[in-house]
Amino acid sequence: MTKSRVPRHPVFVVGMPRSGTTLLSSLLDAHPDLVIAPETHYFTRCWPGGTIDSWADVEQMLARLDQQPGVHDMALSDAEWDAIRDQLRVLEVPTHGDILRVLIETYAARSGVPAWGEKTPDHLRKVPEMARQFPNAVFLAIIRDPRDVVLSLQNLPWSRRRTPEQAWTWRTYAALVDRYRTNYKRRFFALRYEDLIETPKACLQDVCAFLETPFYEAMLQPRQREDQHFDADREPWKRKSAREIDASNREKWRAQMPEAERVVVDVITGRWLSAYEYPRPSIRWRPALIGRILQRLGTATLQRARRTLRKIRSGRAFSNDAAPRWTEE
């Protein structure tokens, strides 16, 4: 029998939203020596930059964390919050890394497992800061065909960007993944969503080798449990992705995405589509298609300009209000 080895940790699962981070987290969470915490959004919604200078800063960060839906899903008791504060008070000068570490370690302690991780997709942008705050941390990034990502993002309450903006975000994230592979070498691992759903065992074996821990067959079946890491009523789009590996969940853009949308994504993501070995059907350029593309680009540009103007007018500064707006609507 293979002797159990504790996975390298903490493990941070990152990637563009709707790229398979929920599925990957569920599969990792089925490892007997690893627990993956819900989305904290610590470095995307809570962290103001800079350092912790006083206990008031600690309390401010805890207040902002307590406004995150994923942290609510941890269902931490008053006693657990008190324990978090007690552990932080013992530290002479707690860091942002200490706050996040103590929070998740408190959550993970319920399971009695030796290693922990967390999944916030957009933490991909913050890998350099997180690598500094957590010197032993490793990062798992998952990449998915941008056309399927754009389709999956449509009509979600927190996704207000148009196709051109989403495509540009995917391109930005793909470039970051490529950069981190070089900059962080043994600490950063990337896989394609399509490979994970087509050959899950081989992919998970590679992931476990990266984490320096044995692969377990149980990882092929995401845990079917009541204490799932999200509120299914609040985030119904995560139900399926957290429960099953669906090998057919790919290239839906071929049948469901309008041609103009597909071409916009193709043109914006450009060489990165080829770099990640995604197919690029030939484009039959014609006036009607060009007109529809220009219309979409114009609408996206106008929407972005309005959003930027509202942000400038609001002049919002860092405060204790860190709740995502979509949960209030």
C-alpha positions in Angstrom: 0.0 0.0 0.0 1.3 3.5 -0.9 2.2 5.4 2.2 0.3 8.7 2.4 2.3 11.8 1.8 1.0 15.3 2.7 0.4 17.4 -0.4 2.5 20.5 -0.9 0.4 23.3 0.4 -1.3 25.8 0.6 -2.8 25.0 -2.8 -4.4 27.9 -4.6 -6.8 27.1 -7.5 -6.9 29.9 -10.0 -8.1 30.7 -13.5 -10.7 32.7 -15.4 -14.2 32.3 -14.0 -16.3 29.5 -15.7 -13.1 27.7 -16.7 -13.5 24.6 -14.5 -12.1 25.9 -11.2 -15.2 24.5 -9.3 -14.8 21.1 -10.8 -11.0 21.0 -10.1 -11.5 22.1 -6.6 -14.1 19.4 -5.9 -11.8 16.7 -7.3 -8.9 18.0 -5.1 -11.2 18.2 -2.1 -11.8 14.4 -2.5 -8.1 13.8 -1.7 -8.0 12.4 1.8 -5.2 14.7 2.9 -6.4 18.0 1.4 -9.4 20.3 2.0 -10.2 23.1 -0.4 -11.9 26.1 1.1 -14.6 28.2 -0.6 -13.9 31.4 -2.4 -12.6 34.1 0.0 -11.7 36.7 -2.6 -9.2 38.0 -0.1 -6.8 39.5 -2.6 -9.4 40.7 -5.1 -12.2 42.3 -2.9 -10.7 42.6 0.6 -7.0 43.4 0.3 -6.4 47.2 -0.1 -2.7 46.8 -0.9 0.0 47.5 1.6 0.5 45.9 5.0 -1.2 45.4 8.3 -0.2 48.3 10.6 -2.5 47.9 13.6 -5.2 45.7 15.1 -7.8 48.0 13.6 -6.5 46.9 10.2 -6.9 43.2 11.2 -10.5 43.9 12.3 -11.2 45.7 9.0 -10.0 42.7 7.0 -12.0 40.3 9.1 -15.1 42.5 8.5 -14.5 42.5 4.8 -14.0 38.7 4.7 -17.2 38.2 6.6 -19.0 39.9 3.7 -17.9 37.4 1.2 -20.4 34.7 0.2 -17.8 32.0 0.2 -16.7 32.9 3.7 -20.4 32.7 4.7 -20.5 29.2 3.2 -17.8 28.2 5.7 -20.4 28.8 8.4 -17.8 29.7 11.0 -19.2 29.8 14.5 -18.7 32.7 17.0 -16.2 30.5 18.8 -14.3 29.9 15.6 -14.2 33.6 14.9 -12.9 34.2 18.5 -10.3 31.5 17.9 -9.2 33.3 14.7 -8.8 36.6 16.6 -6.9 34.9 19.4 -4.4 33.3 17.0 -3.8 36.6 15.3 -3.3 38.5 18.5 -0.5 36.1 19.4 1.4 37.2 16.4 3.5 40.4 16.9 2.8 41.8 13.5 0.2 39.7 11.5 0.4 39.9 7.8 -2.4 39.5 5.2 -1.1 36.0 4.6 -1.5 35.3 8.3 -5.1 36.4 8.3 -6.0 34.2 5.3 -4.0 31.3 6.7 -5.6 31.4 10.1 -9.1 31.7 8.6 -8.7 28.7 6.3 -6.8 26.6 8.9 -9.7 27.1 11.3 -12.1 25.9 8.6 -9.9 23.0 7.6 -9.5 21.9 11.3 -13.0 20.5 11.2 -11.9 17.9 8.7 -8.8 17.0 10.5 -6.7 16.9 7.3 -3.1 18.1 7.2 -3.2 20.2 4.0 -5.4 23.0 2.9 -6.1 25.1 -0.2 -8.5 27.7 -1.5 -10.2 28.5 -4.8 -10.8 32.1 -6.0 -10.5 32.2 -9.8 -9.5 35.8 -10.1 -6.6 35.4 -7.6 -4.7 34.5 -10.8 -4.0 38.2 -11.1 -2.6 38.3 -7.6 -0.2 35.3 -7.8 3.0 37.4 -7.3 1.6 38.9 -4.1 0.3 35.6 -2.9 3.6 33.9 -3.7 5.3 36.5 -1.5 2.8 36.2 1.3 2.9 32.3 1.2 6.5 31.2 0.5 5.5 27.5 0.4 2.3 28.0 -1.7 1.7 26.2 -5.0 -0.8 27.3 -7.7 -3.0 25.3 -9.9 -4.4 27.1 -13.0 -7.0 25.7 -15.3 -7.6 27.0 -18.8 -10.7 26.5 -21.0 -11.6 27.3 -24.6 -12.5 31.1 -24.4 -15.5 30.6 -26.6 -17.0 28.2 -24.2 -16.0 30.5 -21.3 -17.8 33.4 -22.9 -20.9 31.3 -23.5 -20.9 30.1 -19.9 -20.6 33.7 -18.6 -23.7 34.9 -20.4 -26.6 35.8 -18.2 -24.8 35.2 -14.9 -25.7 37.9 -12.3 -22.1 39.0 -11.7 -21.0 39.0 -15.3 -21.7 42.4 -16.8 -19.0 42.6 -19.5 -19.6 42.1 -23.2 -18.0 39.4 -25.3 -15.0 41.6 -26.4 -14.1 42.4 -22.8 -14.5 38.8 -21.7 -12.3 37.7 -24.6 -9.6 40.3 -23.7 -9.7 39.1 -20.1 -9.2 35.5 -21.2 -6.2 36.6 -23.4 -4.8 38.5 -20.4 -5.2 35.5 -18.1 -3.6 33.1 -20.7 -0.6 35.4 -20.9 -0.3 35.5 -17.1 -0.4 31.7 -17.0 2.4 31.6 -19.6 4.4 34.1 -17.6 3.9 32.3 -14.2 5.0 29.0 -15.7 8.4 30.6 -16.2 8.6 32.9 -13.2 7.4 30.3 -10.6 8.4 27.0 -12.3 8.0 24.4 -9.5 5.3 26.4 -7.8 2.9 26.8 -10.7 1.0 24.1 -12.7 -1.5 24.6 -15.5 -3.9 22.2 -17.2 -6.7 22.5 -19.8 -10.3 21.9 -18.7 -10.9 19.9 -21.9 -8.1 17.5 -20.9 -9.4 17.2 -17.4 -12.9 16.1 -18.5 -11.6 13.8 -21.3 -8.8 12.1 -19.4 -9.5 12.9 -15.7 -7.3 10.2 -14.2 -4.2 11.1 -16.2 -4.7 14.8 -15.4 -5.2 14.2 -11.7 -2.2 11.9 -11.6 -0.1 14.8 -13.1 -1.6 17.2 -10.6 -0.8 14.9 -7.7 2.7 14.4 -8.9 3.1 18.2 -8.9 1.7 18.3 -5.3 4.1 15.4 -4.4 1.3 13.3 -3.1 -0.3 10.0 -4.1 -3.3 9.9 -6.5 -6.5 8.3 -5.1 -9.3 6.8 -7.2 -11.8 8.6 -5.0 -10.7 11.9 -6.6 -12.5 10.8 -9.8 -15.8 11.2 -8.0 -16.5 14.7 -6.5 -17.9 14.4 -3.1 -21.6 14.0 -3.0 -22.3 15.7 0.3 -24.6 18.2 1.8 -21.9 20.6 3.1 -20.8 21.6 -0.4 -18.6 24.6 -0.7 -21.3 27.0 -2.0 -25.0 27.9 -1.7 -26.7 26.1 -4.6 -29.7 28.4 -4.4 -27.5 31.5 -4.6 -25.1 30.1 -7.2 -27.0 27.4 -9.1 -24.5 27.5 -12.0 -22.1 25.6 -9.8 -24.3 22.6 -9.1 -23.3 20.5 -12.0 -19.7 21.4 -12.2 -19.2 20.5 -8.5 -20.7 17.1 -8.8 -19.7 15.3 -12.0 -17.1 15.1 -14.8 -18.9 15.6 -18.1 -16.7 14.7 -21.0 -19.2 16.2 -23.5 -19.0 19.6 -21.9 -16.8 21.1 -24.6 -17.0 23.0 -27.9 -20.6 24.1 -27.3 -19.6 27.3 -29.1 -19.8 25.4 -32.4 -23.6 25.1 -32.1 -24.6 27.8 -29.7 -22.4 30.9 -30.4 -23.4 33.4 -33.2 -20.7 33.7 -35.9 -20.0 37.3 -35.1 -19.4 36.5 -31.4 -17.1 33.6 -32.4 -15.0 35.8 -34.7 -14.7 38.5 -32.1 -13.3 36.0 -29.6 -11.0 34.5 -32.3 -9.6 37.8 -33.3 -9.0 39.1 -29.8 -7.5 35.9 -28.3 -5.5 35.4 -31.5 -2.3 33.3 -31.1 -3.3 32.2 -27.6 -6.0 30.0 -29.1 -3.3 28.2 -31.1 -0.8 28.2 -28.2 -3.3 26.2 -26.1 -4.2 24.0 -29.1 -7.8 25.2 -29.6 -9.3 24.9 -33.1 -9.6 28.0 -35.2 -12.2 27.5 -38.0 -11.6 29.6 -41.1 -13.5 32.9 -41.3 -15.5 33.9 -44.4 -15.3 37.7 -44.2 -18.2 39.6 -45.8 -19.9 43.0 -45.2 -22.8 41.7 -43.1 -20.4 39.9 -40.7 -18.1 42.9 -40.4 -21.1 45.1 -39.6 -22.2 42.8 -36.8 -18.7 42.6 -35.4 -18.3 46.4 -35.4 -21.6 46.8 -33.7 -20.5 44.5 -30.9 -17.2 46.2 -30.5 -18.9 49.6 -30.4 -21.5 48.5 -27.8 -18.7 47.0 -25.6 -16.6 50.2 -25.9 -19.6 52.4 -24.9 -20.5 50.1 -22.0 -16.9 50.2 -20.7 -16.7 53.9 -20.9 -19.9 54.3 -19.0 -18.7 51.9 -16.3 -15.4 53.8 -16.0 -17.2 57.1 -15.7 -19.4 55.8 -12.9 -16.4 54.6 -11.1 -14.7 58.0 -11.4 -17.8 59.9 -10.3 -18.4 57.6 -7.3 -14.8 58.2 -6.0 -15.2 55.1 -3.9 -12.3 54.6 -1.5 -11.3 51.5 0.5 -13.8 50.9 3.3 -15.3 48.0 5.2 -17.9 47.6 2.4 -16.6 44.7 0.3 -19.8 42.8 -0.4 -20.2 41.9 -4.1 -23.0 44.0 -5.6 -24.6 41.1 -7.4 -25.7 39.4 -4.1 -27.6 42.6 -3.2 -29.7 42.7 -6.4 
